[in-house]
């Protein structure tokens, strides 16, 4: 098994799946904030600032310049939410307070 064949697993319950669309000038950082707010059932302005967990500019730049690998994946935690962002635009928010047996983050996601 090569590094390119390793499956990326999660151990938390997915509660929200969404996508950002670069062709509509959507920024991953903005979609992440909206997704976590929706998962938490709060207004996005009620969340702590995203920069307390991840650099929003770095997040946006990473997926703007990822080199064409649609499986490129970044994960980070915002309070009790694990956030997974993939270069093809997919975003998954999982609840870390609801653990599960390890499963692939997204079908077909490898690193």
PyMOL commands that set and color helices and strands:
alter all, ss='L'
color gray80, all
select helices_A, chain A and resi 3-5+22-24+28-40+44-46+50-52+56-64
alter helices_A, ss='H'
color red, helices_A
select strands_A, chain A and resi 9-19+73-78+81-86+90-104
alter strands_A, ss='S'
color yellow, strands_A
deselect
rebuild
show_as cartoon
